[in-house]
Amino acid sequence: MVNLIICVGMFYVLHLFLTMSLSLHKVPFVNWTIAGGDISNMTNLSSRMSLASDNLRQSLPLFMTFAVLSVVMDVDNLMLAKVWFGLRIVYLVGAAIDLYRVPLVRPVIWLPSIVVLVMMGLNLCVG
């Protein structure tokens, strides 16, 4: 589980840099480094990566809490954690290829990741 927690942390770092790196040809680097920098010329891909990052930040604290508690309490949530991580990777790929312009595709990918988090939490309560 510890290795997966590290991988998820690195995945988050990747999310942080995707938005900026996919628009550097349109937005000067210095604009990304200052508060109030003009990043309005972001590419559509960067905008989608930004939305995917926002979505990850909504569930990441709960996942990390459950994952660390799983290690501390010696509860086997590894398979659920792997499924959550896999769904988050699929979510990022979907954003990259603009899959979410199709109605109802986004919740089909996003909702199972929330169900997995609930299952991880229930395992902690029972375990």
ChimeraX attribute file (.defattr): number of C-alpha atoms within 10 A of each C-alpha:
attribute: neighborCount
match mode: 1-to-1
recipient: residues
	/A:1	16
	/A:2	12
	/A:3	8
	/A:4	14
	/A:5	18
	/A:6	11
	/A:7	13
	/A:8	21
	/A:9	14
	/A:10	12
	/A:11	15
	/A:12	15
	/A:13	12
	/A:14	12
	/A:15	19
	/A:16	15
	/A:17	14
	/A:18	17
	/A:19	23
	/A:20	23
	/A:21	13
	/A:22	17
	/A:23	20
	/A:24	18
	/A:25	12
	/A:26	12
	/A:27	19
	/A:28	15
	/A:29	15
	/A:30	11
	/A:31	15
	/A:32	17
	/A:33	10
	/A:34	9
	/A:35	7
	/A:36	8
	/A:37	13
	/A:38	13
	/A:39	17
	/A:40	10
	/A:41	14
	/A:42	19
	/A:43	18
	/A:44	14
	/A:45	17
	/A:46	21
	/A:47	20
	/A:48	21
	/A:49	25
	/A:50	20
	/A:51	15
	/A:52	20
	/A:53	21
	/A:54	13
	/A:55	15
	/A:56	18
	/A:57	13
	/A:58	10
	/A:59	14
	/A:60	16
	/A:61	11
	/A:62	15
	/A:63	23
	/A:64	15
	/A:65	11
	/A:66	22
	/A:67	26
	/A:68	15
	/A:69	16
	/A:70	22
	/A:71	14
	/A:72	9
	/A:73	11
	/A:74	11
	/A:75	18
	/A:76	16
	/A:77	21
	/A:78	17
	/A:79	12
	/A:80	19
	/A:81	25
	/A:82	16
	/A:83	15
	/A:84	22
	/A:85	20
	/A:86	13
	/A:87	19
	/A:88	23
	/A:89	14
	/A:90	14
	/A:91	23
	/A:92	21
	/A:93	14
	/A:94	19
	/A:95	22
	/A:96	17
	/A:97	11
	/A:98	14
	/A:99	14
	/A:100	16
	/A:101	11
	/A:102	8
	/A:103	8
	/A:104	9
	/A:105	13
	/A:106	15
	/A:107	12
	/A:108	10
	/A:109	16
	/A:110	17
	/A:111	12
	/A:112	15
	/A:113	23
	/A:114	16
	/A:115	13
	/A:116	21
	/A:117	23
	/A:118	16
	/A:119	15
	/A:120	25
	/A:121	20
	/A:122	12
	/A:123	16
	/A:124	18
	/A:125	9
	/A:126	7
	/A:127	11
